[in-house]
Amino acid sequence: MTESPTGAATPAPPAFEAALRELDDVVQRLEGGNLTLEESLALYERGVALAAACHQRLQEAERRIEVLNERGRAAAAPADLTRDLPGDDA
């Protein structure tokens, strides 16, 4: 769990695969059409959050692949790619 700016604990983002499965479930339920408007809105909001989490995770994975390709070897990329890499003066 992490702490939000308001001080409330927020759950850690789900793993990519779990988020993708849940997003698929949300889509199936919304497409089923047997929900109230409020249920649909809540599910839609959850779907948007899950899609954003998946997108972010994919971007992180893409960046790790880019780092590996730039290095020309199959060494593990740093887990924290928000910091500059040695030799990155751009």
C-alpha positions in Angstrom: 0.0 0.0 0.0 1.0 3.6 -0.7 -0.1 6.8 0.9 -2.1 9.3 -1.2 -1.6 13.1 -1.0 -4.5 13.2 1.4 -2.8 10.8 3.8 -5.2 7.9 3.1 -3.7 4.5 2.2 -4.2 3.5 -1.4 -3.8 -0.1 -2.6 -0.7 -0.8 -4.7 -1.3 -1.0 -8.4 -2.2 -4.6 -9.5 0.3 -6.7 -11.5 -0.1 -6.3 -15.2 -1.6 -9.7 -15.8 -4.1 -9.3 -12.9 -5.1 -5.8 -14.1 -5.6 -7.1 -17.7 -7.8 -10.0 -16.4 -9.8 -7.6 -14.3 -10.2 -5.1 -17.2 -11.4 -8.0 -19.4 -14.0 -8.8 -16.7 -15.1 -5.2 -16.5 -15.6 -5.1 -20.3 -17.6 -8.3 -20.3 -19.8 -7.0 -17.5 -20.4 -3.7 -19.2 -21.1 -5.4 -22.5 -23.6 -7.7 -20.8 -25.9 -4.7 -20.2 -27.5 -6.0 -17.0 -26.3 -3.2 -14.8 -27.8 -0.1 -13.3 -26.4 3.3 -14.5 -24.5 3.7 -11.2 -23.0 0.2 -11.5 -22.0 0.9 -15.1 -20.4 4.2 -14.2 -18.5 2.6 -11.3 -17.3 -0.2 -13.5 -16.3 2.2 -16.3 -14.3 4.3 -13.8 -12.5 1.1 -12.7 -11.9 0.1 -16.3 -10.3 3.5 -17.0 -8.0 3.1 -14.0 -7.0 -0.4 -15.0 -6.4 0.6 -18.6 -4.1 3.4 -17.4 -2.2 1.1 -15.0 -1.7 -1.4 -17.9 -0.6 1.4 -20.2 1.9 2.6 -17.7 3.3 -0.9 -17.1 3.7 -1.4 -20.8 5.5 1.8 -21.2 7.9 0.8 -18.4 8.5 -2.5 -20.1 9.1 -0.8 -23.4 11.7 1.5 -21.7 13.5 -1.4 -20.1 13.7 -3.1 -23.6 15.1 0.1 -25.0 17.7 0.3 -22.3 18.7 -3.2 -23.0 19.0 -2.6 -26.7 21.0 0.5 -26.1 23.4 -1.4 -23.9 23.7 -4.1 -26.5 23.6 -6.9 -24.0 21.0 -8.8 -22.0 21.7 -7.4 -18.6 18.8 -6.5 -16.4 17.7 -2.9 -16.7 17.4 -0.8 -13.6 14.1 -1.3 -11.9 13.8 2.5 -11.4 13.9 4.0 -14.8 12.9 7.4 -13.7 16.5 8.3 -12.8 19.1 9.1 -15.4 21.4 6.3 -16.5 25.2 6.8 -16.4 26.3 8.4 -19.6 22.9 9.9 -20.4 23.8 13.6 -20.8 20.8 14.5 -23.0 
